[in-house]
């Protein structure tokens, strides 16, 4: 290709170029942006989970010091709600009724933290003080919080007009064939469990800064998000009913997203409307308690599942019944998340017969939506717990039971009963390697040694597969700048993953240039016509492929520019160290001179929009080893081994960071994190005093490697990796915990989070 091999191209362990700015305090997050004359917004929220209300006199609040505006439901009646965008087709062919999130509640609230009024003042303190002057007459009603009993006839209804708390019904698979398979089974394993509700808890809470230009009649919204184009579309089309061109949405640095910052929230349009009415900038910043109360929660399913096997340990069929908590309203993608999980229900196993029933359920709780993994962690936990339980019941080593039922390499492409098509996979290969690296053969000796110290040792394995980097594309535009640098414009949005580094590696592969001469521009609708944002592990598999293709286009144009200036053939030009030269000579031209020689902007621009027709399917094996103190129920994770298949590794350092973070979040769900509501709907875990996120000292060193099989659906063989750690970790940790409890006391089930108290009770009940 006549391009010199870069030091930090694709595959190299390049250190993150973003980190110097971020760790020296030079980042620019939403709350760092200051505009002269900006006001502060505050949301008055419901203290009750279910209540009718009337707002009385607002004069005192509106007249309070520093207050500029008080909005209630009637003041925003001309605006649309925060619309659910993911409907589900039910078995009878109908689409379920939709209950969208109102900007401000009109006479009735449905969860603690529901929005009642929006106050704008010179300072946040003034807005908060004014909110206390608003007179509200509350008529408190019974709340339906319990998911398990929400569909019983006697239960309180979140939406009485529906006549039920069932939000929707979804089914997939073949009921008759599955019934026949169970009738022929020699053994049936059944499990029931709760996949507990979680709060995402990114470091940077949500915030926005809204501006209105009274002359142009256009809005500017700055906020932390996972993609500006999706936010702009929902606000413009669904809420304000205006043209996209009337809105500019900007995202700067973002302190974590985990899926929860993909969505539009009511505070964004409320701030925009306030800015329009006042013709002043309005900023709203969530505090941590608001985050717990108002940001979409994750998971929260009640599951009953059965696995049918013959006397040889072959799986004949799988039955699953899921109740998925939607909360009080249907969040942006909420109904689709458990449907997505249903499509992955059979995991890495050759299961021909599936009967999956899914019921979405309303409760008087915060709405539920995508959280890291979004349905795939729930699916992996379900099937891997079933496999582990079945192996114990039929007394077959769990690795052997998995091997008997893995989809074999020669079966690909493999069509699952959930509707997925896996392209490639070598599941036995990475499981065997992971068990070897984890020294499973030496576990018995380690367990005996732990017992001599009064500790209980357990070993658990999970083999997962997920779907991500879905069909679609992410266009990329590169420019050769006047100073000889390269600027990339792309519509993904980094939340800490290291996009600037990874994308620079794709560019460096094609255009010889130092990392510090590459600028990555994301997060501004004024600079990009479209963009898919970041979510579903799509940025590198889709965005990176387009960046690579755009780099090739620009490289060819640059070689032509250089050839014209050096009076040579473009085929004889190589790009290296910020200049183009004729191969084998000392005749060179700098990139800056080439940029000046370009006659049009097109001559120094590379565009690409590589379309992918199918998802990628990362997979892997996690092996977790735990030690329990039976006196206290405390759990230590003492060993953790991972062998993953990501198709191709772009940057081992960035990949390791993604896996570490994902594993910690998965283990945290198993052992410590969990939302708790009281019977009357009060959130009892509304702060870090009550909601236990893990600390660095709670985790061991991770032993990680890849055993990659290139994807056939991705142009570069890449499979997504951002959510994989979370998907494999939770079942691996739970299987390890149950192994220890089973060895010690014959305990084969414990609910998540498996806190020390729950473990102690299980050991002593």
Wavefront OBJ file of the C-alpha trace (Angstrom):
o trace
v 0.000 0.000 0.000
v 3.052 2.245 0.186
v 2.082 3.440 3.660
v 4.675 3.147 6.409
v 3.661 0.938 9.339
v 2.545 3.210 12.184
v 3.847 2.803 15.693
v 0.353 2.908 17.124
v -1.928 1.498 14.455
v -4.743 -0.988 14.936
v -3.699 -3.781 17.301
v -1.156 -1.726 19.242
v -1.416 -1.039 22.975
v -1.536 2.720 22.575
v -2.125 4.623 25.802
v -5.189 6.835 25.948
v -4.516 10.246 24.472
v -7.528 11.684 26.352
v -6.198 11.037 29.825
v -3.803 13.946 30.245
v -6.638 16.434 29.775
v -9.031 14.558 32.030
v -6.719 13.821 34.954
v -5.315 17.359 35.028
v -8.762 18.890 35.352
v -8.842 20.323 31.843
v -11.923 18.422 30.757
v -15.086 20.306 29.858
v -18.222 18.725 31.241
v -21.688 20.238 31.035
v -21.564 21.961 34.403
v -18.176 23.464 33.504
v -19.840 25.575 30.810
v -20.688 29.038 32.106
v -22.728 31.588 30.140
v -23.297 35.138 31.272
v -26.798 35.566 32.599
v -27.529 31.879 33.068
v -30.268 30.923 35.486
v -30.695 27.709 37.462
v -33.560 25.253 37.181
v -34.927 22.977 39.882
v -37.527 20.210 39.630
v -40.087 19.892 42.403
v -40.658 16.154 42.730
v -43.346 14.039 44.290
v -42.630 12.620 47.760
v -45.299 9.963 47.154
v -45.445 6.965 44.841
v -49.157 7.272 44.094
v -51.248 10.347 44.734
v -53.704 12.799 43.277
v -52.785 16.425 43.853
v -53.875 20.003 43.399
v -51.459 22.901 43.252
v -52.665 25.907 45.159
v -51.447 29.483 45.132
v -48.204 29.990 43.200
v -47.929 33.715 43.877
v -45.585 33.352 46.824
v -43.203 31.109 44.901
v -43.244 33.352 41.849
v -42.599 36.399 43.976
v -39.754 34.807 45.927
v -36.309 36.338 45.761
v -34.457 35.581 42.549
v -37.306 33.588 40.958
v -37.976 34.185 37.276
v -40.363 31.377 36.345
v -42.511 28.637 37.834
v -43.861 26.048 35.384
v -46.607 23.536 36.120
v -48.397 21.095 33.814
v -50.687 23.704 32.302
v -47.736 25.866 31.333
v -46.252 23.117 29.169
v -49.479 21.649 27.816
v -48.495 22.799 24.322
v -45.492 20.466 24.412
v -45.514 16.734 23.887
v -44.504 14.108 26.477
v -41.253 12.152 26.619
v -42.283 9.483 24.141
v -41.683 5.760 24.343
v -40.082 4.732 21.055
v -40.025 0.948 21.409
v -43.341 -0.771 20.946
v -43.901 -4.512 21.143
v -46.063 -6.573 18.795
v -48.264 -8.816 20.913
v -49.328 -12.383 19.993
v -52.683 -11.155 18.662
v -50.902 -8.741 16.323
v -51.774 -5.606 18.266
v -49.463 -2.955 19.631
v -49.930 -2.350 23.339
v -51.225 0.975 24.706
v -48.444 3.389 25.540
v -48.099 5.468 28.656
v -45.537 8.167 27.954
v -43.687 10.256 30.537
v -45.310 13.698 31.001
v -43.032 16.717 31.209
v -44.868 17.705 34.383
v -47.595 15.685 36.063
v -51.136 16.983 35.720
v -52.994 16.156 38.907
v -51.537 12.692 39.501
v -48.103 11.266 40.285
v -47.052 7.657 39.801
v -43.649 7.266 41.453
v -41.532 8.957 44.059
v -39.546 11.564 42.164
v -42.221 12.209 39.534
v -41.979 15.829 38.323
v -44.600 18.301 39.547
v -43.139 21.768 38.860
v -40.063 23.432 37.376
v -38.696 26.518 39.100
v -36.106 28.845 37.558
v -34.185 31.369 39.643
v -30.921 33.246 39.773
v -29.393 30.524 41.959
v -30.189 26.919 42.726
v -30.707 27.732 46.397
v -33.305 30.364 45.501
v -35.131 27.915 43.226
v -35.151 25.278 45.969
v -36.405 27.752 48.562
v -39.168 28.904 46.232
v -40.277 25.299 45.672
v -41.049 25.070 49.386
v -43.547 27.920 48.999
v -45.648 25.991 46.485
v -48.822 24.793 48.145
v -49.866 21.275 47.122
v -52.862 19.372 48.419
v -51.964 15.677 48.251
v -54.486 12.829 48.241
v -52.264 9.820 48.878
v -53.323 6.507 47.321
v -52.191 2.919 47.683
v -49.074 2.112 45.680
v -48.410 -1.043 43.680
v -44.722 -1.754 44.168
v -44.534 -5.549 44.318
v -43.796 -6.896 40.833
v -44.659 -10.493 41.689
v -48.246 -9.669 42.646
v -48.868 -6.799 40.249
v -50.993 -8.867 37.834
v -53.322 -10.311 40.451
v -56.949 -9.194 40.188
v -56.963 -7.603 43.626
v -53.990 -5.356 43.032
v -53.903 -1.580 42.817
v -53.720 -0.337 39.225
v -51.080 2.128 38.117
v -53.261 3.019 35.105
v -56.912 2.261 35.963
v -58.039 3.008 32.404
v -56.133 -0.081 31.233
v -57.922 -2.363 33.668
v -54.650 -4.201 34.333
v -51.038 -3.604 35.296
v -49.903 -5.589 32.270
v -48.166 -3.210 29.897
v -47.762 -5.750 27.093
v -47.471 -9.465 26.294
v -44.745 -10.930 24.091
v -44.111 -14.532 23.080
v -41.447 -16.197 21.001
v -40.588 -19.799 20.162
v -42.870 -22.747 19.506
v -45.239 -23.693 22.330
v -46.391 -27.052 20.928
v -42.934 -28.361 20.028
v -41.576 -27.292 23.382
v -44.409 -29.056 25.232
v -43.636 -32.213 23.277
v -39.947 -31.932 24.154
v -40.768 -31.643 27.851
v -43.095 -34.633 27.602
v -40.195 -36.702 26.258
v -37.647 -35.455 28.823
v -35.925 -37.700 31.346
v -35.151 -34.779 33.648
v -36.474 -31.240 34.109
v -34.628 -28.553 36.034
v -36.621 -25.520 37.195
v -35.350 -22.321 38.762
v -37.023 -19.114 39.952
v -35.235 -15.897 40.772
v -35.341 -12.117 40.661
v -32.991 -10.238 38.379
v -32.628 -7.280 40.698
v -33.203 -3.626 39.861
v -30.103 -1.444 39.496
v -29.089 2.230 39.352
v -26.366 3.055 36.833
v -24.435 5.557 38.983
v -22.123 7.189 36.484
v -19.642 9.613 38.031
v -21.112 12.688 36.322
v -24.784 13.164 37.058
v -27.026 14.386 34.264
v -27.027 18.088 33.478
v -28.097 20.427 30.709
v -27.701 24.042 29.651
v -30.491 25.429 27.459
v -30.232 28.532 25.290
v -32.725 30.356 23.057
v -31.860 32.817 20.308
v -34.827 35.137 20.032
v -33.641 36.510 16.706
v -33.192 33.206 14.872
v -35.848 31.397 16.937
v -33.481 28.503 17.489
v -32.411 26.465 20.516
v -29.015 25.274 21.703
v -28.869 22.462 24.255
v -25.634 21.379 25.910
v -25.813 18.157 27.892
v -24.004 14.945 28.764
v -25.339 12.270 26.445
v -24.480 9.162 24.468
v -25.367 10.805 21.182
v -26.618 14.251 20.238
v -28.611 13.317 17.152
v -31.026 10.992 18.917
v -31.648 13.550 21.667
v -32.254 16.295 19.095
v -34.717 14.184 17.140
v -36.886 13.239 20.104
v -36.976 16.785 21.487
v -37.621 18.463 18.135
v -40.125 16.050 16.606
v -41.936 14.567 19.604
v -41.936 17.373 22.158
v -41.583 20.788 20.494
v -42.871 19.633 17.097
v -40.329 21.799 15.316
v -37.764 21.217 12.590
v -34.491 19.531 13.454
v -32.665 22.587 12.120
v -34.191 24.644 14.932
v -32.127 22.744 17.483
v -28.396 22.489 18.020
v -27.384 19.838 20.555
v -23.858 19.728 21.966
v -22.179 17.129 24.160
v -18.720 17.801 25.557
v -16.883 15.440 27.909
v -19.109 12.848 29.563
v -18.445 11.165 32.882
v -19.995 7.776 32.155
v -23.154 6.689 30.390
v -23.852 2.920 30.659
v -26.920 3.225 28.431
v -28.781 5.492 30.825
v -27.610 8.708 29.133
v -28.942 7.608 25.741
v -32.443 8.726 26.596
v -34.276 12.003 26.492
v -35.453 13.139 29.928
v -38.082 15.686 30.923
v -35.550 18.170 32.372
v -34.098 18.871 28.907
v -37.282 20.190 27.269
v -38.304 21.912 30.498
v -35.029 23.838 30.504
v -35.413 24.665 26.813
v -38.954 25.956 27.275
v -37.866 28.045 30.259
v -34.996 29.509 28.244
v -37.439 30.432 25.458
v -39.925 32.063 27.800
v -37.250 34.024 29.650
v -34.819 34.588 26.779
v -32.075 33.664 29.241
v -29.847 30.581 29.443
v -31.165 27.993 31.918
v -28.991 25.320 33.505
v -30.232 22.251 35.351
v -27.878 19.883 37.204
v -29.055 16.718 38.923
v -27.883 15.898 42.396
v -27.165 12.299 43.346
v -30.494 11.742 45.068
v -32.337 12.955 41.960
v -30.272 10.498 39.960
v -31.486 7.643 42.138
v -35.087 8.851 41.960
v -35.489 10.040 38.388
v -32.952 8.491 36.007
v -34.073 5.272 34.338
v -33.289 2.158 36.359
v -32.106 -1.156 34.915
v -33.013 -4.895 35.010
v -35.836 -5.836 37.488
v -37.339 -9.113 36.237
v -39.127 -11.983 37.943
v -38.128 -15.211 36.206
v -39.311 -18.799 36.202
v -37.508 -21.140 33.797
v -37.313 -24.865 33.111
v -34.822 -26.939 31.153
v -35.725 -30.356 29.718
v -32.942 -32.923 29.234
v -32.722 -36.529 28.086
v -30.792 -39.234 29.912
v -27.630 -38.333 27.984
v -27.693 -34.769 29.234
v -28.788 -33.294 25.929
v -31.098 -30.286 26.166
v -34.472 -30.953 24.564
v -36.331 -27.753 25.361
v -36.450 -24.523 27.318
v -39.459 -22.803 28.912
v -39.171 -19.285 30.266
v -41.712 -17.009 31.936
v -40.587 -13.431 32.653
v -42.331 -10.533 34.335
v -40.428 -7.371 33.430
v -40.952 -4.256 35.516
v -41.533 -1.187 33.345
v -42.028 1.166 36.270
v -44.761 3.800 36.158
v -44.291 4.806 32.515
v -42.791 3.328 29.369
v -39.321 4.791 29.075
v -37.741 5.470 25.680
v -36.648 1.890 24.881
v -37.936 0.196 28.031
v -40.418 -2.315 26.554
v -37.863 -3.611 24.057
v -35.085 -4.415 26.550
v -36.544 -7.723 27.852
v -37.701 -8.569 24.314
v -34.089 -8.180 23.261
v -33.089 -10.517 26.080
v -35.636 -13.072 24.870
v -33.865 -13.241 21.517
v -30.695 -14.388 23.314
v -32.396 -16.837 25.685
v -30.723 -20.024 24.411
v -27.208 -18.616 24.788
v -24.348 -20.687 23.355
v -26.365 -23.919 23.357
v -27.949 -25.971 20.594
v -31.508 -25.705 21.882
v -34.120 -26.296 19.209
v -37.301 -25.851 21.239
v -38.101 -22.623 23.087
v -41.263 -21.265 24.679
v -40.705 -17.739 26.018
v -43.517 -15.742 27.603
v -42.784 -12.152 28.579
v -45.119 -9.750 30.336
v -44.242 -6.098 30.796
v -45.696 -4.796 34.049
v -46.489 -1.336 35.409
v -45.650 -0.505 39.021
v -45.470 2.721 41.011
v -41.695 2.915 40.593
v -39.128 4.752 38.491
v -39.276 3.732 34.800
v -36.874 1.000 33.681
v -34.771 1.079 30.518
v -31.434 0.005 29.051
v -28.503 -0.411 31.422
v -25.138 -1.834 30.390
v -25.916 -4.939 28.370
v -29.643 -4.153 28.064
v -31.327 -7.548 28.116
v -28.294 -9.678 27.312
v -27.027 -9.858 30.931
v -30.495 -11.003 31.977
v -30.494 -13.690 29.275
v -26.994 -14.918 30.094
v -27.727 -15.074 33.817
v -30.866 -17.106 33.183
v -29.394 -19.781 30.925
v -26.103 -20.081 32.811
v -27.853 -20.500 36.149
v -30.093 -23.133 34.568
v -27.127 -25.038 33.152
v -25.327 -24.910 36.494
v -28.434 -26.088 38.366
v -29.113 -28.895 35.909
v -25.537 -30.176 36.173
v -25.869 -30.347 39.963
v -29.197 -32.154 39.778
v -28.116 -34.840 37.282
v -24.632 -35.064 38.830
v -22.674 -34.269 35.665
v -19.660 -31.933 35.697
v -20.963 -28.591 34.521
v -18.189 -28.177 31.934
v -19.156 -31.554 30.487
v -22.838 -30.617 30.340
v -21.907 -27.452 28.491
v -19.719 -29.343 26.012
v -22.512 -31.785 25.219
v -24.807 -28.919 24.310
v -22.583 -26.239 22.766
v -23.348 -25.111 19.238
v -20.471 -26.675 17.300
v -18.307 -24.712 14.827
v -19.610 -26.724 11.885
v -23.195 -25.658 12.697
v -22.590 -21.995 11.838
v -24.304 -19.902 10.652
v -26.705 -20.955 13.379
v -30.321 -19.778 13.586
v -31.637 -19.635 17.140
v -35.286 -20.160 18.102
v -35.164 -16.605 19.473
v -34.622 -15.264 15.963
v -30.867 -14.582 15.990
v -28.319 -15.778 13.450
v -24.881 -16.441 14.934
v -22.144 -16.265 12.302
v -19.152 -17.916 14.030
v -18.065 -19.291 17.394
v -15.700 -21.715 19.085
v -17.252 -21.954 22.523
v -15.524 -25.116 23.696
v -12.196 -23.609 22.704
v -12.377 -20.569 24.966
v -14.044 -22.475 27.810
v -11.273 -25.096 27.793
v -8.633 -22.382 27.758
v -10.301 -20.430 30.575
v -10.581 -23.526 32.792
v -6.922 -24.236 32.146
v -5.860 -20.661 32.972
v -7.992 -20.715 36.112
v -6.263 -23.929 37.231
v -9.568 -25.644 37.869
v -7.662 -28.895 38.350
v -6.103 -27.422 41.493
v -9.344 -26.096 42.946
v -9.951 -29.024 45.324
v -6.625 -28.419 47.021
v -7.401 -24.697 47.326
v -10.812 -25.502 48.782
v -9.251 -27.781 51.417
v -6.718 -25.119 52.340
v -9.492 -22.538 52.690
v -11.465 -24.949 54.873
v -8.473 -25.263 57.167
v -8.790 -21.518 57.741
v -12.516 -21.783 58.370
v -13.481 -20.406 54.932
v -15.780 -21.766 52.217
v -14.438 -21.867 48.673
v -16.503 -21.950 45.488
v -15.800 -22.017 41.759
v -18.229 -20.808 39.107
v -18.160 -20.607 35.332
v -20.310 -18.799 32.797
v -20.103 -19.082 29.031
v -21.913 -16.200 27.369
v -22.779 -14.843 23.955
v -24.280 -11.471 23.152
v -25.567 -9.549 20.170
v -24.215 -6.049 19.616
v -22.968 -3.641 16.962
v -26.257 -4.126 15.203
v -27.026 -3.769 11.514
v -26.503 -0.210 10.351
v -23.619 2.178 9.920
v -21.805 5.150 11.406
v -20.547 7.655 8.811
v -17.100 9.192 9.251
v -15.627 12.338 7.724
v -11.910 13.139 7.740
v -10.269 16.378 6.731
v -6.665 17.315 6.112
v -6.375 20.576 8.018
v -4.470 23.668 6.970
v -1.803 23.043 9.609
v -1.232 19.477 8.413
v -3.253 17.790 11.122
v -6.180 15.441 10.618
v -9.665 16.026 12.021
v -12.259 13.284 12.284
v -15.974 14.085 12.539
v -18.115 11.179 13.726
v -21.513 10.835 15.401
v -20.665 8.409 18.174
v -20.104 9.826 21.659
v -17.353 8.856 24.046
v -18.389 8.426 27.682
v -14.910 7.410 28.797
v -14.223 4.486 26.456
v -11.243 6.103 24.698
v -12.708 6.867 21.277
v -10.104 9.514 20.448
v -7.359 6.941 20.908
v -9.050 4.070 19.085
v -10.152 6.143 16.112
v -6.665 7.641 15.869
v -5.285 4.125 15.521
v -7.499 3.473 12.480
v -6.304 6.761 10.971
v -2.655 6.088 11.771
v -2.925 2.757 9.974
v -3.637 4.561 6.710
v -2.061 7.999 7.154
v 1.352 8.259 8.778
v 0.794 10.902 11.446
v 1.401 11.288 15.176
v -1.525 10.838 17.534
v -1.241 14.407 18.791
v -1.862 15.669 15.252
v -5.255 13.913 15.092
v -8.364 15.624 16.452
v -11.599 13.685 17.007
v -14.781 15.752 16.914
v -17.990 14.287 18.341
v -21.074 15.664 19.986
v -22.260 18.632 17.918
v -25.201 18.470 15.543
v -23.927 21.629 13.825
v -20.846 19.731 12.645
v -22.455 16.422 11.708
v -25.542 15.775 9.635
v -26.278 12.488 11.375
v -24.918 10.039 13.916
v -26.037 6.929 15.720
v -24.462 7.721 19.071
v -22.806 5.246 21.398
v -24.692 2.234 22.728
v -24.910 -1.479 22.071
v -21.102 -1.696 21.709
v -21.358 -0.145 18.242
v -18.747 2.633 18.165
v -15.649 0.665 17.199
v -17.220 -2.137 15.110
v -19.286 0.346 13.076
v -17.590 3.694 13.587
v -14.063 2.336 13.473
v -14.684 0.510 10.214
v -15.985 3.714 8.609
v -13.030 5.669 10.006
v -10.652 3.137 8.465
v -12.450 3.358 5.120
v -12.520 7.179 5.214
v -8.810 7.172 6.034
v -8.115 5.092 2.944
v -10.092 7.543 0.810
v -8.234 10.525 2.244
v -4.878 8.768 1.948
v -5.409 8.264 -1.786
v -6.331 11.909 -2.230
v -3.285 12.986 -0.252
v -0.999 10.840 -2.363
v -2.466 12.396 -5.497
v -1.929 15.892 -4.080
v 1.646 14.999 -3.221
v 2.240 13.402 -6.605
v 1.067 16.534 -8.388
v 3.354 18.736 -6.301
v 6.365 16.408 -6.516
v 5.758 15.566 -10.185
v 5.591 11.859 -9.516
v 3.117 9.001 -9.761
v 0.669 8.591 -6.867
v 1.641 4.918 -6.754
v 5.166 5.964 -5.773
v 4.081 8.095 -2.809
v 4.188 6.968 0.795
v 2.711 8.790 3.798
v 4.882 8.844 6.886
v 5.620 11.097 9.849
v 3.391 13.920 8.711
v 4.752 14.157 5.193
v 4.477 12.487 1.812
v 7.588 11.329 0.014
v 8.591 9.533 -3.098
v 9.568 6.026 -2.059
v 13.323 5.538 -1.921
v 14.123 9.259 -2.175
v 14.447 12.280 0.055
v 11.875 14.257 -1.908
v 9.056 15.123 0.506
v 6.150 17.502 0.993
v 4.560 18.242 4.360
v 0.918 17.602 5.025
v 0.441 21.338 5.636
v 1.847 22.160 2.193
v -0.380 19.500 0.667
v -3.415 21.062 2.350
v -2.515 24.439 0.915
v -2.117 22.865 -2.528
v -5.638 21.432 -2.465
v -7.869 23.340 -4.855
v -11.159 22.370 -3.162
v -12.295 21.173 0.224
v -13.250 17.893 -1.443
v -9.595 17.326 -2.341
v -8.675 17.126 1.344
v -11.738 15.255 2.646
v -12.307 11.543 3.129
v -15.846 10.249 3.589
v -17.080 6.728 4.310
v -20.276 5.132 5.542
v -19.739 1.385 5.712
v -23.028 -0.473 6.137
v -23.218 -3.662 8.216
v -26.129 -6.034 7.557
v -26.150 -8.113 10.747
v -25.109 -7.863 14.394
v -21.829 -9.173 15.728
v -21.802 -11.876 18.411
v -18.991 -11.583 20.981
v -18.709 -14.524 23.344
v -16.442 -15.872 26.027
v -15.927 -17.694 29.300
v -15.653 -16.218 32.797
v -14.348 -18.286 35.703
v -14.836 -16.840 39.179
v -13.482 -18.205 42.455
v -14.804 -16.958 45.781
v -14.112 -17.433 49.451
v -16.839 -16.964 52.059
v -16.440 -16.261 55.762
v -19.313 -18.311 57.267
v -19.169 -16.292 60.484
v -20.060 -13.025 58.721
v -21.264 -13.964 55.237
v -18.560 -11.782 53.709
v -17.426 -12.783 50.213
v -13.966 -12.294 48.739
v -13.413 -12.812 45.030
v -10.006 -14.432 45.090
v -9.464 -15.354 41.418
v -11.077 -14.200 38.201
v -10.235 -15.526 34.731
v -11.638 -14.434 31.384
v -11.092 -15.723 27.848
v -13.104 -13.743 25.308
v -13.713 -13.796 21.580
v -13.978 -10.248 20.212
v -13.125 -11.104 16.630
v -10.234 -8.677 16.454
v -8.557 -6.473 19.055
v -8.097 -2.818 18.138
v -6.265 -1.791 21.317
v -5.495 -4.288 24.115
v -5.235 -1.527 26.737
v -8.614 -0.006 25.919
v -10.162 -3.462 25.686
v -8.834 -4.434 29.099
v -10.345 -1.285 30.594
v -13.744 -2.107 29.126
v -13.606 -5.670 30.437
v -12.491 -4.632 33.911
v -15.272 -2.072 34.237
v -17.892 -4.440 32.879
v -16.901 -7.275 35.204
v -17.069 -4.993 38.230
v -20.607 -3.918 37.318
v -21.698 -7.521 36.766
v -20.196 -8.758 40.016
v -21.718 -5.782 41.835
v -25.205 -6.825 40.761
v -24.571 -10.284 42.130
v -23.065 -9.293 45.456
v -23.991 -5.772 46.526
v -26.116 -3.527 44.302
v -29.888 -3.561 44.424
v -32.742 -1.074 44.522
v -35.163 -1.461 47.424
v -38.603 0.138 47.671
v -40.829 0.144 50.738
v -44.390 -1.146 50.456
v -45.648 2.401 49.954
v -43.157 3.101 47.167
v -40.486 5.029 49.017
v -37.020 4.442 47.593
v -35.004 3.112 50.514
v -31.748 2.986 48.542
v -31.599 6.609 47.429
v -27.987 7.342 48.326
v -24.577 5.718 48.608
v -25.297 5.277 52.299
v -27.819 2.591 51.329
v -26.844 1.482 47.820
v -23.577 -0.446 47.830
v -21.412 0.155 44.775
v -18.142 -1.806 44.778
v -14.755 -0.309 45.523
v -11.434 -1.112 43.918
v -10.376 -3.104 46.978
v -13.347 -5.427 46.522
v -11.979 -6.765 43.250
v -9.063 -9.099 42.504
v -6.575 -8.794 39.676
v -8.191 -10.070 36.496
v -6.523 -12.691 34.316
v -7.705 -11.819 30.815
v -6.885 -12.918 27.306
v -8.630 -13.203 23.954
v -9.141 -16.160 21.675
v -10.547 -14.330 18.693
v -12.521 -15.735 15.785
v -13.104 -12.917 13.271
v -16.690 -11.891 12.694
v -17.992 -12.563 9.205
v -20.622 -9.825 9.469
v -18.166 -7.011 10.171
v -15.891 -5.657 7.446
v -12.827 -5.859 9.704
v -13.862 -8.924 11.721
v -14.470 -6.838 14.865
v -17.074 -7.763 17.480
v -18.266 -5.289 20.110
v -16.778 -5.419 23.599
v -18.198 -2.640 25.770
v -20.909 -4.677 27.494
v -19.373 -8.147 27.440
v -17.768 -8.021 30.875
v -21.096 -7.268 32.550
v -22.841 -10.061 30.658
v -20.438 -12.813 31.662
v -19.628 -11.672 35.191
v -22.939 -11.843 37.017
v -23.701 -15.547 36.323
v -20.068 -16.524 36.889
v -20.045 -14.862 40.311
v -23.403 -16.365 41.278
v -22.383 -19.838 40.151
v -19.225 -19.544 42.268
v -21.215 -18.394 45.281
v -23.771 -21.209 44.944
v -20.941 -23.711 44.539
v -19.491 -22.647 47.886
v -22.891 -22.672 49.613
v -23.819 -26.040 48.122
v -20.560 -27.641 49.221
v -20.972 -26.302 52.748
v -24.714 -26.544 53.456
v -26.468 -27.879 50.361
v -27.802 -24.386 49.554
v -28.469 -24.128 45.819
v -30.285 -20.812 45.570
v -29.807 -17.307 46.889
v -31.279 -14.092 45.563
v -29.259 -11.138 44.308
v -27.733 -9.090 45.669
v -26.155 -11.827 47.753
v -25.245 -9.548 50.637
v -23.371 -10.827 53.698
v -26.660 -10.884 55.621
v -28.379 -13.022 52.985
v -25.421 -15.370 52.811
v -25.231 -15.704 56.583
v -28.965 -16.427 56.745
v -28.671 -19.030 53.976
v -25.856 -20.772 55.841
v -27.675 -20.707 59.172
v -31.319 -21.239 58.243
l 1 2 3 4 5 6 7 8 9 10 11 12 13 14 15 16 17 18 19 20 21 22 23 24 25 26 27 28 29 30 31 32 33 34 35 36 37 38 39 40 41 42 43 44 45 46 47 48 49 50 51 52 53 54 55 56 57 58 59 60 61 62 63 64 65 66 67 68 69 70 71 72 73 74 75 76 77 78 79 80 81 82 83 84 85 86 87 88 89 90 91 92 93 94 95 96 97 98 99 100 101 102 103 104 105 106 107 108 109 110 111 112 113 114 115 116 117 118 119 120 121 122 123 124 125 126 127 128 129 130 131 132 133 134 135 136 137 138 139 140 141 142 143 144 145 146 147 148 149 150 151 152 153 154 155 156 157 158 159 160 161 162 163 164 165 166 167 168 169 170 171 172 173 174 175 176 177 178 179 180 181 182 183 184 185 186 187 188 189 190 191 192 193 194 195 196 197 198 199 200 201 202 203 204 205 206 207 208 209 210 211 212 213 214 215 216 217 218 219 220 221 222 223 224 225 226 227 228 229 230 231 232 233 234 235 236 237 238 239 240 241 242 243 244 245 246 247 248 249 250 251 252 253 254 255 256 257 258 259 260 261 262 263 264 265 266 267 268 269 270 271 272 273 274 275 276 277 278 279 280 281 282 283 284 285 286 287 288 289 290 291 292 293 294 295 296 297 298 299 300 301 302 303 304 305 306 307 308 309 310 311 312 313 314 315 316 317 318 319 320 321 322 323 324 325 326 327 328 329 330 331 332 333 334 335 336 337 338 339 340 341 342 343 344 345 346 347 348 349 350 351 352 353 354 355 356 357 358 359 360 361 362 363 364 365 366 367 368 369 370 371 372 373 374 375 376 377 378 379 380 381 382 383 384 385 386 387 388 389 390 391 392 393 394 395 396 397 398 399 400 401 402 403 404 405 406 407 408 409 410 411 412 413 414 415 416 417 418 419 420 421 422 423 424 425 426 427 428 429 430 431 432 433 434 435 436 437 438 439 440 441 442 443 444 445 446 447 448 449 450 451 452 453 454 455 456 457 458 459 460 461 462 463 464 465 466 467 468 469 470 471 472 473 474 475 476 477 478 479 480 481 482 483 484 485 486 487 488 489 490 491 492 493 494 495 496 497 498 499 500 501 502 503 504 505 506 507 508 509 510 511 512 513 514 515 516 517 518 519 520 521 522 523 524 525 526 527 528 529 530 531 532 533 534 535 536 537 538 539 540 541 542 543 544 545 546 547 548 549 550 551 552 553 554 555 556 557 558 559 560 561 562 563 564 565 566 567 568 569 570 571 572 573 574 575 576 577 578 579 580 581 582 583 584 585 586 587 588 589 590 591 592 593 594 595 596 597 598 599 600 601 602 603 604 605 606 607 608 609 610 611 612 613 614 615 616 617 618 619 620 621 622 623 624 625 626 627 628 629 630 631 632 633 634 635 636 637 638 639 640 641 642 643 644 645 646 647 648 649 650 651 652 653 654 655 656 657 658 659 660 661 662 663 664 665 666 667 668 669 670 671 672 673 674 675 676 677 678 679 680 681 682 683 684 685 686 687 688 689 690 691 692 693 694 695 696 697 698 699 700 701 702 703 704 705 706 707 708 709 710 711 712 713 714 715 716 717 718 719 720 721 722 723 724 725 726 727 728 729 730 731 732 733 734 735 736 737 738 739 740 741 742 743 744 745 746 747 748 749 750 751 752 753 754 755 756 757 758 759 760 761 762 763 764 765
